[in-house]
């Protein structure tokens, strides 16, 4: 029926789970999270789903809708054909705790590897608007971890021990490119975050709900800095001669 929404939702844990179908009334302006809440209210009060702001700013309600990483609170039901069953699954890249809730704690362990902001000694805290704009883009990140979910290095190859993922390359870029920062994180970027494993598919940029140019503005510049330091023959010779760097 056109006035109903049919959802197939993952139920269960990492060890044991299955897709269960539910039907709920279609409401004007309904988003996927609304439909999930209707399922909780009408059919499955024990359905686990993480959410908070319902305004696309907290990053809590990340999931996969019809196989695509989405913020469920921003994904409108009416963009899917009437009568089509909409599948709702948890993020594939992270272990499932229950139903649509995943364990994203690994991300916070990666974050600890990145040295915090360190201002230059005696700085006057002045920098241009252009410099401010460059890093402000990175600060829009809401840590929904959709970029981490879609990244094939993490999603398909499970390289969590070698690759920190796009979210934390963005954080490293926000610090490395800050005009007042005086720390050097390139070895962290190269060894701990494994920037060399990214092959620039731009899938992370495509799913970012804040439209951050993750690949072009964060990852590629970090790759260039690492290459300049370790693989540029002229710079290598200069360091040998001067003993600097």
C-alpha positions, 0 to 999 in steps of 0.5 A, spaced: 500 500 500 502 506 498 500 509 505 505 504 508 512 503 508 516 496 508 522 496 512 527 490 512 531 491 518 537 487 521 535 484 528 541 481 532 548 481 534 555 480 530 554 472 532 547 471 530 542 476 526 537 476 520 533 481 516 526 482 519 520 485 515 516 491 518 510 495 515 509 502 518 504 508 516 507 513 511 507 520 514 509 526 510 516 528 510 518 522 514 525 520 514 528 513 515 529 514 522 522 516 523 520 509 520 525 506 525 522 509 531 515 507 528 517 500 528 519 501 535 513 504 537 508 499 533 512 492 533 519 492 536 520 496 542 527 492 543 529 494 537 536 498 538 538 504 534 543 509 536 540 517 535 540 523 538 539 530 535 535 528 529 538 534 525 544 531 521 549 534 526 551 529 531 553 523 527 549 518 531 544 515 527 549 512 521 547 506 518 546 503 511 540 504 507 539 499 501 546 498 502 549 505 502 552 509 508 547 514 510 545 518 516 538 515 517 535 522 520 537 525 513 534 520 508 527 521 506 523 515 505 519 519 499 526 518 495 525 511 495 519 508 490 513 507 493 512 499 495 519 498 495 522 494 501 527 499 504 533 495 507 536 498 514 543 495 516 548 497 521 555 500 518 558 494 516 565 496 518 564 496 525 562 490 530 555 489 531 553 490 538 545 489 537 540 490 531 543 497 528 548 499 533 555 498 532 561 498 536 565 504 534 570 505 540 576 503 535 575 510 532 577 513 539 583 509 540 585 511 533 584 518 535 589 518 541 595 516 536 594 524 533 598 529 537 594 535 539 594 542 537 601 545 539 601 553 538 608 556 536 612 559 542 610 566 542 605 566 537 601 572 536 595 568 534 594 572 527 593 568 521 589 570 514 582 569 513 584 564 507 588 560 512 582 560 517 577 557 511 582 552 509 582 548 516 575 550 518 572 545 512 575 540 516 572 542 523 565 541 520 566 533 521 560 530 526 564 524 526 558 520 523 564 515 521 560 514 514 567 515 511 570 510 515 564 505 513 565 506 506 572 506 506 574 499 502 581 499 506 577 498 512 570 495 510 573 490 505 580 489 507 579 490 515 586 493 515 584 497 522 591 495 525 595 499 519 590 504 517 586 510 521 581 511 516 579 518 512 576 521 518 583 521 522 587 523 516 582 529 516 583 531 523 591 530 522 590 535 516 586 540 520 592 540 525 598 539 520 595 545 516 593 550 522 598 556 521 599 556 528 601 549 530 608 547 531 608 540 531 610 535 526 605 529 525 608 526 518 611 520 521 604 519 525 600 520 518 605 515 515 606 509 520 600 510 525 595 512 520 597 509 514 596 514 509 599 510 503 594 505 503 589 510 501 588 509 493 584 516 492 577 512 490 574 518 493 568 514 496 569 517 503 568 524 500 562 522 496 558 520 503 560 525 507 554 529 510 558 535 511 560 535 504 568 536 506 572 535 500 576 529 504 580 526 499 582 533 495 583 537 501 586 533 506 588 526 504 592 528 497 596 534 501 598 529 506 600 524 501 604 530 498 608 532 504 610 525 506 612 523 499 616 530 499 619 528 506 621 521 504 622 520 497 624 527 494 631 526 492 633 533 492 630 534 499 633 527 501 640 530 499 639 537 502 637 533 509 644 529 508 648 535 506 645 540 512 643 535 517 636 538 517 629 535 517 
